[in-house]
């Protein structure tokens, strides 16, 4: 492939962007909740609001594609602007680090804005990466992203273990990483948006694909079942280990190690292999396998009674996240026509946002009435049921096994 090709530029910038993006992941998965629990002793409603904030952005993402059509902007520029503004919101929380309201508001707004660019990035992956190696190229940058997150989780956990009051330094780091990520995104190939032949630019035009594509509709239903179970459990990982109310109350550095470093190491070890499977195996086989690993991780973590069990559960969670993140971000590239990838992804992202907003509130309601053991069995059951739904509905069919439109040949791949 010529050095000046769009795939080379895309891959190079994504490699540079992966570490900042990985560091930002830790703000949501680990350190935001540690600060909320250990520093502010935040209410369940405040913690649920923080955990649901990226999902609010995902809901709003359904409007991004039609707005892009009206702005006559490029995909990369619009994605970059949302990340840069998100960096300013993270800076807001860092400017007022001792205010719980400003902390929750700033970091939540940052994640809302950061989520808006997800369908746009998927469009860029579809347009610029060759189909024969799209999963592997995404996986390589995913490995770098996980490595950056793992190193920062270890360093941030050590910092909070040494002095919990040093958390404002983490907030400034998140603001800086968001700005850096936006700057690198701005340098991605400038993919203009195709105006649809019908001229339809309504804000809800993307939903027509749910009606017209049965495979897409089936996967959306299955993903909703799996996502509710997974996200409810995910919302309580740090809560389960850090909050003294539940009888464990591990120190901040131990929580960061178990919920940050351990799953990220598992992601590092498995991401590239998931990329190979994504490129070569039928998608529904990959999705069912991921679901079963996810169910096992939930049961292992919440039914365990010591750090070895919790670590094993988080390692399985990291294994499933390695493939799950890749599958979540790229599966529409196997179904959608090239010009409609962002529209497919905006619908997928919208529904992810709906369940993501509801899941934290549902999670805290469930542990108010039930034990963690009961909650774990319910969540694992939903995830397993999602696999059964795919297997029954799509047995022997082609789901995820083709590109919607011919692209680069193997000889033209990286």
N, C-alpha and C positions, 0 to 999 in steps of 0.2 A: 504494500500500500504506500503511495507517495507520502513523503513527510508532511506535505501541506494539506492533506485531506482533512475533512471535517472530523472524521473519527479520531485521528491523531490529536487534533486540537482538543476535542472533547475529553479524551482519555487523559491527556496531560493535565488539563485544568482540574478535572475531577480527582486526580491523584493528589494535587496540591490542596484541594478543598476538603479532602477526606478527613484529615486530622482535626481541623476546626469543627467540622460537622460532628465528629465523634465526641469531641469535648462538650459540645452543646447537648449531645444525647445524655451525658451524665447529669446535666442540670435537671432533666426530667425524670430519669430513671432512678437517681440516687440522691444527689445533693440538695435538690429542691425540697424533697420530703424530709431529709435529715434536718435541714434548717427549720422547716415548718414544725416538726415534732420536737426537736431538741432545744431550739432557740426560742421559738414563739409559743410553743405548746398550743398550736393553732387548733381551732374547732374543726369538727368533722366536715362542716359545710365549707370552710375555707380550704381544707385539704382536697375536698372533692372538686372545688372550683379550680384549683391549681391543676389537678390531674386531668380535668376535663377540658382545659384551655386549648391544647392542640386540636382537639376534636371539634371545638367551635370553629377554628380556622378551616378544618376539613369540610364542615358544613358550608361555610361561606365560599369554599373553593368552587362550588357548582356554578357560581356567577363569574368566575375569573375568565373562563374562555369567551363567553359572550362579550365581556367588557374589553377583552383584548382585541376582539374583532372591531369594536367601536373606536378603540384608541389608535389603531393602525401601528401598534408597537411591535417589537419582536418578542419571541418567547423568552429568550435569555434576558433581555433588558427588564421585562416585567418581573421575572423571577428574582433578578438581582435587587430590584428596588424594594420588594417586600422584605428581603433579608436585611437590607441596610436599615430600613425603618424598624425592623424587629430589634436590631442591635441598639438603637436609641431607647427602645422600651426596656431592654435589659439594663441599660445604663441608668435608667430611672430608678430601678430597684437598688442599684449600687449607690446612688447618690443619697438615698434615705434608708440605709441598711438596718436601722433600729426601729423602723415603722413596719408593723405587720401588714397594714393596709397597703403601703407603697410596695412592699416586697411582693405580696400576692398580686397586686395590680400590674406592676411592671413586668414581672416574669411571665404572668399569664398572657398579657397583651403581646409580649414577644413571641410566645409559642403560637398564639393565634395567627399572627402575621407570618411566621415561618412556615406554617402549614399551608398557607395559600399557594405556595409555589410548587407543591407536590405534583399536580397534574401537568404543569409546564415542564418540569424536569423529565417526567416520563415521556412527553412528546419529544424532547431533545434526545433521549436515549433511543427512541424508535427511529428517529430521523437520521441520527449520526452514527449509531453503532451497527455493524453488520449483523444480520440475524444469526448466522452460524456460531458467533462467539459473543453474542450480547450478554448472555448470562455470566460467562466467565469474565468479561471485561468489567461488568458491574460487580462481580464477586471480588475481583482484585482490589478495586477501590473500597469495597466493603471491608476487606481485611485491614487495609490501612486505617479505615474509620474506626474499626474495633480496636486496633492497636493504640490509636490516639486516645480513645476512651478508656482503655485499660490502664495506660500509663497515668492519665490524669486522675482516674479513680483512685489509684494507689497513692499518688502524690496528694490529692485533695483529702483522702481519708487520713493520711499521716498528718496533714496540717490541722484538720479538725480534732484529731486525737491529741495533738500537742497543745492546741489552744482553740477551743470552740469559737471564741470571739473573733477569730481570724476569717470567718466566713465571708466578709465583704470582699476580700481578695478574689474569692471564687466568682462573685457576682460580676466584678470588673472583667474577669477572664471571659465569662460568657458573653458580655457585651462586645469585647474585642473580637472574639471568634465569629460572632454573627456578622460584624462588619467585614471581616476578612473573607468570610464565605460569600457575602454579597459581591464583593469586589472581584473575586475569582469567577463567580457565576456570570458577571457582566462580560467577561472575556470569552465566554463560550460562543460557538458558531451562531451567528444571528439568523435564526430560522424565522422567516415571516409567517404569519398566519394566513391560510388559504380561506378566502371568502367562499362560503358554500354556494353552489350553483342556484339553490332555491332562494338565496337571499335572506333566509330566515336567521335572524339574529336575536331571537327572544331569549330571555334569561333561562328558560326551561327547555330549550331545544335538545339538550343532551339526553333527556329522558326517552326520546324516541327509540334509542338503541336497546333499552330494556324490553320494549315491546317487540322489536324486530329480530333480536338475536337470542334464541332460546338458550344457547350455551352460556352466554353472559348472564342471563336471568337465573339459571340454575346455580352458577357459581356465587352470585350475589346472595341468594337465599342461604346457601351453605355457609358462606363467609359470615353472615349475620349470626347464625347459630354458634359457630366456633368463636367469633369475635366477642360475643357477650360473655361466654364462659371464660375465655382467656383474659379479657380486660378486667373483669371483676377480680380474678385471682391476682393479676399483675398489680392492681391498685393497692393490694394489701401486703405485698412482700415486705416493704420497709416497715410498714405499720406493725406487722406481726413480730418483727425482730426488735424494733426500737422502742415501742411504746410500753412503759412499765405496767400499764393497765392489763396487758395480756400475759404478764408474768415472766417475760424473757429479758427485755431491756438490755440488749447488748450495747456496748460502747459504739460511738460513731465510727471509729476506724474498723471495728469488726463488721458492722453493718455494711460499710462501704466495700470491704473485702468480699463479703458473701454476695451482696446484691449488685456490685459493680464489677469487681475484678474477675471473679469466678465465671460468670456467664460470658464475659467478654473474651476470656481465654478460650472458652469452648467455641465461641464464634470464630475466633482466629483460626482454630484448628480445623474448622469444618466448612467455612464459607466457600472456598474455592471448589470443594467437592459438590456442594449444592449448586454452584454455577454450572458445573459440567452436567449434572442431572437435569437442570432446567433446560439446557440446550438440547439434550438428547432424549429425555424420557417424556412420555405423555404427561401433560400437566396434572391431570386428576390423580395419577399415581403419586406424584410428588406431594400434592396437597394432602392426600390421605395419610401418607407417611408422616408429614409434619404434624398433622392433627393428633396422631397417636402418640408421638413424642411429647407434644404439648400436654396432653392429658396425663401422661406419666409424670411429667415434671411437677404438675400441680399436686398430685397425690403424694409424691415423694417429699415435697417441701412442707406441706401443711400437716401431713400425718407423721412426719419425723419429729423426734424429740431431742435431737442434739445437732451440733454444728456439722457433723459428717453428713447427716441426712439432708440438712438445709443446703449444704454445699452441693450435694449430689443433685438435689432438685433444681438449684440454680444452674448447674452445669447442663442439665437436660433442657432447661429453659433457654440457655444460650445456644445450644445445638438447634433447637427449633426456631429460635429467632434468626439464626444465621440464614437458614433457608426460607423462613417466613418473611423476613424483610425483603429478600430478593424476589420471592414469588409475589408478594403484595405489590411491589413497585413495578414489576415487569409483565405480569400475566396478561394484561390487556394488549400488550404488543403481539401476542399470539392470536388474538381474536379480532382486533379492530383494523379497519382500513387505515392506511398511513395518515390520512388527513383527519381522522376521527379519534386518534389515540387520546388526545387531551380530553375530548368529550367523554369517552368511555371512562377514563381515569377520574374525571370530575364526579361522575355518578358514583363510582366505587368509593372515592374519597368522601363524598357526602354521606353515604350510608355508614362508612367507618366512623365519621364524626358523630352521627346520631347515636350509635351504640357507645362510642367513647365518652360522650357527655353523660349518658345515663349510667354507665358502668360504675364510676366511682361512688355516685350517690346510692346505687343499688348495693354496692359492696358494703358500705358502712351501715346500710339498713339491714343487710343480711346478718352481719356479725352482732348487730344489736339484738336480734331475735334468735339467732342460731349460733352454734359453735363453729369454730374454724374447720372442724372435721366435716360437719354437714355441708358447709359452704364449699369445701374442696370437692366433695363427691358430686354435688350439683354441677359445679363448673366443669369438672372432668367429664361428666355425663353429657353435657351440652357439646363439648368439643368432639367426643366420640360419635355422638349422633350426627354431627355435621359430616363426618366421613361416611357414615352409612347412607346419608341422603345422596351424596355424590355417587356412591357405588351403585345404588339402586337406580337412580335417574339416568346415569350416563354409561352404564355397562355396555361395552362394545362400540361406543361411539367415538368420535374423533376429537373430543374436547381438548383444547390446548395443544393439539398435535400438528398445527399448521400455521403458516403465516397467512394473513388475510390477503396479501398482495405480494407478488414476486419482488425480491430485493437483490442484494449483492450475492454473487456466487461464492463458493468456497475459495476460489482462486483470488477473489477480490477481498476476502476477509483478512483480518490482521494476521 
